Amino acid sequence: MPKINVNRSIYIASSPKKIFPFLNNLAHWETWSPWVIAEPDAAVKVSKDGKYHEWEGKVIGSGNLKITSEVVDKEVVMDLTFLTPWKSKAVTKFILEARGKGTVVTWEMQSKLPFFLFWMKGQMQTFIGMDYDRGLMMMKDLVETGKTNCVLTFKGEVDFESTTYIGLRTQCGYSAISTNMERDFTTLMEYVMQLPEEMRKGPGLSIYEKFDVLKDQCHYVAAFPLHKVPEDLPSNFIVGELPNLTAYSIEHLGPYRHIGNAWAAGMMHQRSKKFNPSKKNFPMELMHNSPKNTPENELLSEILFPVK
């Protein structure tokens, strides 16, 4: 059976002693879980001693987690059992290593895929690793600030009005998205803010024409809707049209570093048949306010998955 090994780490500006209770008491699990955030209404049960946790949901499936051993302020080992969407087992481990005035927290997993799913090994390791990154970032916020600073609102299907936009098209690897997008939107907004106010429609948005994590490819357009396109548009800008459409909407409130929670939740909702995605239109991300003049915990973004 194909083995799966995942290993992710994060630095938290706090001592192992403060972090350890968030790991060895599973009552805290759903607070920073990268999966439970996708289905807050999932049924969750935790034993009184906090050593056993089970969940059941339509989006995140069902399973249980049991702490099997722990070394105070250093390590927690757990048995993880998935019951649906398919049965599998794994051993997960958290390792705490004091580093300066803080702690490096490492999250590991060892598991095996059913033999008939051998072709999914690379995909599973990649996506589980991304889930672990999202969970560790929320844990970091929880320990350092007292809350995860990420709120998702599932709005369901909404109507999107057709619009004309100007934008910048970019192709890059997954790890370069943030840097390139910051550059593109800075260039775009410097131009847009020079236009008469009556020409601007807003809000700014990203259109994801291709997103392939396994191949490390992302093709996107950083765009801004306008009522009228200027005649002297810079040569590196493009002009495009978005049609009237219906989309499945998920709002994200909080620092942009957590936006992956909204995208991952959307993928999970799609797999669980919450909506039927359209192949004619691309997913979009609307920015309802700007990081330049908005506190990061008040940043509001909206992910739109066009539906049939």
CORDA-V458539 format. One record per backbone hydrogen bond with DSSP energy under -1.0 kcal/mol. NH is the residue of the N-H (numbers start at 1). CO is the residue of the C=O. E is the energy in kcal/mol with one decimal. If there is no record, write none. Layout:
BEGIN
NH | CO | E
NH | CO | E
END
This chain:
BEGIN
4 | 111 | -3.1
6 | 109 | -2.2
8 | 107 | -2.2
10 | 105 | -1.8
12 | 103 | -3.1
14 | 12 | -2.6
19 | 15 | -1.8
20 | 16 | -2.7
22 | 19 | -1.8
23 | 20 | -1.9
24 | 20 | -2.4
26 | 50 | -3.7
28 | 25 | -2.0
31 | 28 | -1.2
33 | 29 | -1.2
37 | 33 | -1.2
38 | 35 | -1.8
39 | 36 | -1.7
42 | 39 | -2.1
43 | 56 | -2.4
45 | 54 | -2.6
47 | 52 | -2.5
50 | 47 | -1.7
53 | 65 | -2.7
54 | 45 | -2.7
55 | 63 | -2.3
56 | 43 | -2.0
57 | 61 | -2.0
62 | 84 | -1.5
63 | 55 | -2.0
64 | 81 | -2.4
65 | 53 | -3.2
66 | 79 | -2.4
67 | 51 | -2.6
68 | 77 | -2.5
69 | 77 | -1.4
71 | 75 | -2.8
74 | 71 | -2.8
75 | 71 | -2.4
76 | 94 | -2.1
77 | 69 | -2.9
78 | 92 | -3.0
79 | 66 | -3.0
80 | 90 | -3.2
81 | 64 | -2.8
82 | 88 | -2.9
83 | 62 | -2.7
84 | 62 | -1.6
88 | 82 | -1.8
90 | 80 | -2.5
91 | 110 | -2.5
92 | 78 | -2.4
93 | 108 | -2.1
94 | 76 | -2.7
95 | 106 | -2.3
96 | 74 | -2.9
97 | 104 | -2.0
99 | 102 | -2.8
102 | 99 | -2.2
103 | 12 | -2.6
104 | 97 | -2.8
105 | 10 | -2.9
106 | 95 | -2.5
107 | 8 | -3.4
108 | 93 | -3.0
109 | 6 | -2.2
110 | 91 | -2.4
111 | 4 | -2.4
113 | 2 | -2.7
117 | 114 | -2.6
118 | 115 | -1.4
120 | 117 | -2.3
121 | 118 | -1.5
124 | 120 | -3.2
125 | 121 | -2.5
126 | 122 | -2.0
127 | 123 | -2.6
128 | 124 | -2.7
129 | 125 | -1.8
130 | 126 | -1.8
131 | 127 | -2.2
132 | 128 | -2.7
133 | 129 | -2.1
134 | 130 | -2.2
135 | 131 | -2.6
136 | 132 | -2.8
137 | 133 | -2.0
138 | 134 | -1.8
139 | 135 | -2.6
140 | 136 | -2.5
141 | 137 | -1.9
142 | 138 | -2.6
143 | 139 | -2.8
144 | 140 | -2.6
145 | 141 | -3.1
146 | 142 | -1.5
151 | 253 | -2.1
153 | 251 | -2.0
155 | 249 | -1.6
156 | 249 | -1.1
158 | 247 | -2.9
160 | 245 | -3.3
163 | 242 | -2.2
165 | 240 | -2.7
166 | 224 | -2.0
167 | 238 | -1.9
168 | 222 | -2.1
170 | 220 | -2.7
172 | 218 | -2.4
176 | 173 | -1.3
177 | 174 | -1.3
180 | 176 | -2.4
181 | 177 | -3.1
182 | 178 | -2.2
183 | 179 | -1.9
184 | 180 | -2.7
185 | 181 | -2.8
186 | 182 | -1.9
187 | 183 | -2.1
188 | 184 | -2.8
189 | 185 | -2.8
190 | 186 | -2.0
191 | 187 | -1.4
192 | 188 | -2.7
193 | 189 | -2.5
194 | 191 | -1.3
195 | 192 | -1.8
199 | 196 | -2.0
201 | 225 | -2.1
202 | 225 | -1.6
205 | 223 | -2.4
206 | 285 | -2.4
207 | 221 | -2.3
208 | 283 | -2.4
209 | 207 | -1.0
209 | 219 | -1.4
210 | 219 | -1.9
212 | 217 | -3.1
217 | 212 | -2.6
218 | 172 | -2.0
219 | 210 | -2.9
220 | 170 | -2.4
221 | 207 | -2.0
222 | 168 | -2.5
223 | 205 | -3.1
224 | 166 | -2.3
226 | 164 | -2.5
227 | 199 | -3.1
237 | 234 | -1.7
238 | 167 | -2.6
240 | 165 | -2.5
242 | 163 | -3.1
245 | 160 | -2.2
247 | 158 | -2.7
248 | 305 | -2.9
249 | 156 | -3.2
250 | 303 | -2.1
251 | 153 | -2.8
252 | 301 | -3.1
253 | 151 | -2.5
254 | 299 | -2.4
258 | 255 | -2.0
259 | 256 | -2.1
261 | 258 | -2.2
263 | 259 | -1.6
264 | 260 | -2.8
265 | 261 | -2.2
266 | 262 | -2.1
267 | 263 | -2.0
268 | 264 | -2.2
269 | 265 | -2.7
270 | 266 | -2.1
271 | 267 | -2.3
272 | 268 | -1.7
273 | 270 | -1.7
274 | 269 | -3.0
278 | 306 | -2.5
284 | 304 | -2.3
285 | 206 | -2.3
286 | 302 | -3.1
287 | 204 | -2.8
288 | 300 | -2.3
293 | 290 | -1.2
298 | 295 | -2.3
299 | 296 | -1.1
301 | 252 | -2.6
302 | 286 | -2.3
303 | 250 | -3.1
304 | 284 | -2.9
305 | 248 | -2.3
307 | 246 | -2.7
308 | 276 | -2.4
END
